[in-house]
Amino acid sequence: MKPRLLSLISAAAILAAGTCQIALAATPALPPLQHSGNISYLSGGVGSDQSAAIKSVMHNYPLTLEFAGKTNSGNEYLADVPVQIANAHGTTVLKTDSRGPFMLLSLPDGRYTVTARHDGKTQSRTVNIASTTRAHEVFIWAM
């Protein structure tokens, strides 16, 4: 009876380990969290798996940015978009390039100007960040 119980326990352990590996493999990885002063952000979304992973955590970030180019066949996501964020005093608090079409940011409450550039064309948005609100800005350039 002991060998049979040991076999059942071993089989259950192997099944559980296999299930955990499948679950980990099926969970797409988010891009790494970056830090600049008291701002943390992640950027990416290239590929459908990473894009879905980012979309699933957007609600955790006070500011979400999206970058796309408008073409005759529809919108195409953009990466490598230079982004600059300045506070209400005009001081740059973040200057970086997007690593994909999405950028999710956690930054202190306040009023900010977000500037993004693609193909020599610059767009700016003013956003208000507060602990109870979320801002979502979409930057679309004609291509």
C-alpha positions as semicolon CSV with decimal commas, in nm:
position;residue;x (nm);y (nm);z (nm)
1;M;0,000;0,000;0,000
2;K;0,286;0,239;0,074
3;P;0,441;0,200;-0,276
4;R;0,104;0,277;-0,437
5;L;0,056;0,589;-0,219
6;L;0,409;0,699;-0,303
7;S;0,335;0,652;-0,675
8;L;0,018;0,859;-0,650
9;I;0,200;1,137;-0,464
10;S;0,482;1,133;-0,721
11;A;0,235;1,147;-1,009
12;A;0,051;1,437;-0,847
13;A;0,379;1,625;-0,794
14;I;0,484;1,573;-1,156
15;L;0,143;1,688;-1,278
16;A;0,153;1,998;-1,056
17;A;0,506;2,087;-1,169
18;G;0,407;2,049;-1,534
19;T;0,099;2,264;-1,484
20;C;0,307;2,538;-1,319
21;Q;0,555;2,534;-1,608
22;I;0,273;2,561;-1,862
23;A;0,116;2,850;-1,668
24;L;0,450;3,033;-1,650
25;A;0,517;2,977;-2,019
26;A;0,169;3,103;-2,110
27;T;0,209;3,425;-1,907
28;P;0,373;3,684;-2,130
29;A;0,642;3,889;-1,962
30;L;0,598;4,259;-1,914
31;P;0,889;4,478;-2,018
32;P;1,118;4,575;-1,731
33;L;1,013;4,855;-1,501
34;Q;1,237;5,161;-1,545
35;H;1,302;5,441;-1,294
36;S;1,394;5,807;-1,333
37;G;1,390;6,000;-1,008
38;N;1,050;5,943;-0,846
39;I;0,894;5,826;-1,175
40;S;0,861;5,461;-1,264
41;Y;0,751;5,348;-1,607
42;L;0,748;5,062;-1,849
43;S;0,736;5,075;-2,224
44;G;0,683;4,812;-2,488
45;G;0,402;4,624;-2,650
46;V;0,578;4,496;-2,958
47;G;0,409;4,166;-3,037
48;S;0,062;4,055;-2,943
49;D;0,166;3,874;-2,622
50;Q;0,347;4,171;-2,471
51;S;0,077;4,408;-2,595
52;A;-0,189;4,202;-2,418
53;A;0,021;4,187;-2,100
54;I;0,061;4,566;-2,098
55;K;-0,309;4,623;-2,161
56;S;-0,389;4,396;-1,865
57;V;-0,198;4,620;-1,622
58;M;-0,282;4,966;-1,765
59;H;-0,532;5,028;-1,486
60;N;-0,243;5,022;-1,235
61;Y;-0,077;5,331;-1,383
62;P;-0,195;5,694;-1,354
63;L;-0,071;5,780;-1,706
64;T;-0,088;5,568;-2,019
65;L;0,052;5,677;-2,353
66;E;-0,006;5,516;-2,693
67;F;0,180;5,587;-3,017
68;A;0,052;5,513;-3,367
69;G;0,089;5,623;-3,727
70;K;-0,215;5,668;-3,948
71;T;-0,181;5,509;-4,291
72;N;-0,423;5,447;-4,578
73;S;-0,477;5,095;-4,448
74;G;-0,537;5,199;-4,085
75;N;-0,328;5,277;-3,780
76;E;0,008;5,113;-3,718
77;Y;0,167;5,103;-3,376
78;L;0,497;5,291;-3,340
79;A;0,808;5,230;-3,129
80;D;1,120;5,437;-3,062
81;V;0,917;5,755;-3,008
82;P;1,110;6,021;-2,814
83;V;0,904;6,127;-2,510
84;Q;0,962;6,418;-2,278
85;I;0,757;6,500;-1,970
86;A;0,780;6,836;-1,795
87;N;0,617;6,939;-1,470
88;A;0,403;7,252;-1,420
89;H;0,718;7,461;-1,373
90;G;0,855;7,350;-1,712
91;T;1,124;7,130;-1,560
92;T;1,184;6,809;-1,754
93;V;1,118;6,514;-1,522
94;L;1,155;6,238;-1,783
95;K;1,321;6,217;-2,121
96;T;1,331;5,877;-2,288
97;D;1,236;5,681;-2,600
98;S;0,942;5,441;-2,607
99;R;1,033;5,077;-2,655
100;G;0,699;5,007;-2,817
101;P;0,358;5,158;-2,878
102;F;0,269;5,177;-2,506
103;M;0,420;5,364;-2,216
104;L;0,274;5,326;-1,866
105;L;0,388;5,575;-1,605
106;S;0,359;5,624;-1,230
107;L;0,440;5,981;-1,136
108;P;0,351;6,214;-0,851
109;D;0,025;6,406;-0,856
110;G;0,047;6,723;-1,059
111;R;0,009;6,888;-1,397
112;Y;0,244;6,773;-1,672
113;T;0,314;6,843;-2,037
114;V;0,385;6,530;-2,237
115;T;0,567;6,584;-2,565
116;A;0,624;6,307;-2,821
117;R;0,798;6,324;-3,158
118;H;0,782;6,106;-3,467
119;D;0,919;6,168;-3,814
120;G;1,009;6,528;-3,726
121;K;0,656;6,610;-3,605
122;T;0,597;6,699;-3,242
123;Q;0,274;6,666;-3,044
124;S;0,209;6,781;-2,688
125;R;-0,062;6,708;-2,434
126;T;-0,128;6,853;-2,091
127;V;-0,233;6,596;-1,832
128;N;-0,344;6,623;-1,472
129;I;-0,240;6,335;-1,251
130;A;-0,415;6,275;-0,919
131;S;-0,441;5,972;-0,695
132;T;-0,803;5,918;-0,798
133;T;-0,775;5,976;-1,173
134;R;-0,613;5,812;-1,472
135;A;-0,501;5,982;-1,793
136;H;-0,479;5,804;-2,128
137;E;-0,327;5,994;-2,419
138;V;-0,306;5,867;-2,776
139;F;-0,055;6,023;-3,014
140;I;-0,131;5,957;-3,382
141;W;0,082;6,088;-3,667
142;A;-0,016;6,093;-4,035
143;M;0,229;5,882;-4,231
